[in-house]
Amino acid sequence: MATLKGLYPNRQETDVFSQQEEHIALYTLIVDKIMQMQLSIPNYQRAYCWDEENVGCLLNDIIAYFDESKNQDCKYRLGTIILYRTNEGKYDILDGQQRLITLALILQELGIYCNLLKVKPSSEESSQQIAYNKFFIKQVLGKKNTDMRNLLCTKILQFLDMNVLVIREESLDVAYTFFTHQNSRGKALTDYDLLKAHHLRFMPAESATNVAERWNEMINHGRLSKEHKAYNLPAYVTMLDTYLYHLRHLLAHDEYNDKAEHHVMSEFTAIDVAVEGLPENSMFFDSYILGGQFFFDYVYKYLVKFYYFKKTSEYQALNNNMNYSSHSWYCNTIGSLLFCYYLRFGNNFLAEALVVIMRIILQDRFDNARANERRIWNYARNLDLARNICRSSLSEFFLADALKCAKAMSVSTSNLQRPIKVQMLENASKINNLIAKNINMESFKNINFYEAK
């Protein structure tokens, strides 16, 4: 298989941007020039994820354009890519990874090997997608004769061009801004991809790669694991987006908007302060977020705790019987508060905590004609349950206070006319029966909200 250098042996290869003085500069280059560069994929990039539809669309567009006789010698512009030039002369791909890897695979099938394919894929998912697309491209281009393949190869190298925005090493913050802005509009890039990119900025290069690989493994495990299908979300999403996000706001007693774009990214962005000498794993779930290794340790610390929490019969009873339709809003609120209790006191009287928290939170369901997610969280915030958990030195102190609150509540018969409220009562009763054997305090065995008062 030929290389680009072998294809044009008399050409002097140079770094076309070596004389660049501006922090940011825009060029227009043919694919041949781009593929000769020392392209690399930074560890904060998302996985290569273009599927058959994306690849087929690109191939069809290129073939259709060059098949038209009027376009035989015309350039075909394939959008803009953004590169970050390091002091070592490498070019990190900030935007355009999907197109560039796909073009490299197409050229490989046409007999030209590009250096970009030497770069180790960021994850097993990327490796599998590259392997499949290589097979798919072979199926499409294998039908064309040798002359057509050679002509297409020349056209792609010499007549396909791109706008190339190059950012120099000195402009790291600018490069990150471009990455987040461009990629936030790309396919499948989530707050968790952006958080990875954000916090890797605070780390030395020699440790960033391993940290990025571990983060990618967490994301891929969540995407591929079957365990979360019953609840529709990977564990890290439930833990960060649902539980910790809301608990942090409940404790801060502030307004929040979990429907805002990139609200998780915003919540877990690092504060702008330098910290030295802080012990590992010293951040609590409601702490200010510190950048780099502190953040990654924070996530893994609470993710491990969440995995143990998921195994409790209390968590399973709640989620198996209430995590659907509008009931899921109550399930998430109760689950978040129960997780807060678990972080503070472990399994100690966990069943009692679930019964009393569930009783208090479901009062909102019985008092209102319709469920409203924001109202439910505001209701929980105004009750100060999360704060009461955190400032109680013993679990019994919190439970006694919560029990007093629960016993003051009642459900009138007129509030149980709607089937959906009756269904919620039945769900709560089923959960209570499932965990009854775990309840040790007699006073928590007779919390009366399963019968109308």
JOBEL-V65828 format. One record per backbone hydrogen bond with DSSP energy under -1.0 kcal/mol. CO is the residue of the C=O (numbers start at 0). NH is the residue of the N-H. Records with the same first field share a line. If there is no record, write none. Layout:
CO=NH  NH
This chain:
1=112
2=6
3=7
7=10
14=17
16=19
22=167
24=165
26=163
28=161
29=33
30=34
33=36
36=38
37=90
39=92
41=44
50=54
51=55
52=56
53=57
54=58
55=59
56=60
57=61
58=62
59=63
60=64
61=65
62=66
67=70
68=71
70=73
75=160
78=162
80=164
81=93  94
82=166
83=91
85=88
89=85
90=39
91=83
94=81
95=99
96=100
97=101
98=102
99=103
100=104
101=105
102=106
103=107
104=108
105=109
106=111
107=110
110=1
113=116
114=117
115=118
122=126
123=127
124=128
125=129
126=130
127=131
128=132
129=133
130=134
131=135
132=136
133=137
134=138
135=139
136=140
137=141
140=143
144=148
145=149
146=150
147=151
148=152
149=153
150=154
151=155
152=156
153=157
154=158
156=31
158=75
159=30
160=77
161=28
162=80
163=26
164=82
165=24
166=84
167=170
170=174
171=175
172=176
173=177
174=178
175=179
176=180
177=181
178=182
179=183
181=184
182=185
189=193
190=194
191=195
192=196
193=197
194=198
195=199
198=201
199=202
203=206  207
204=208
206=210
207=211
208=212
209=213
210=214
211=215
212=216
213=217
214=218
215=219
216=220
217=221
218=222
219=223
220=224
225=228
227=230  231
233=237
234=238
235=239
236=240  241
237=242
238=243
239=244
242=246
243=247
244=248
245=249
246=250
247=251
248=252  253
256=259
259=262
261=265
262=266
263=267
270=272
283=286
288=270
291=295
292=296
293=297
294=298
295=299
296=300
297=301
298=302
299=303
300=304
301=305
302=306
303=307
304=308
305=309
308=311
311=315
312=316
313=317
314=318
315=319
317=321
321=323
323=326
324=327
325=328
326=330
327=331
328=332
329=333
330=334
331=335
332=336
333=337
334=338
335=339
336=340
337=341
338=342
339=343
340=344
341=345
344=347
346=349
348=352
349=353
350=354
351=355
352=356
353=357
354=358
355=359
356=360
357=361
360=363
361=365
362=366
371=375
372=376
373=377
374=378
375=379
376=380
377=381
378=382
380=383
383=387
384=388
385=389
386=390
393=397
394=398
395=399
396=400
397=401
398=402
399=403
400=404
401=405
402=406
405=408
410=452
411=414
412=415
417=421
418=422
419=423
420=424
421=425
422=426
423=427
424=428
425=429
426=430
427=431
428=432
429=433
430=434
434=437
435=438
440=443
441=444
446=448
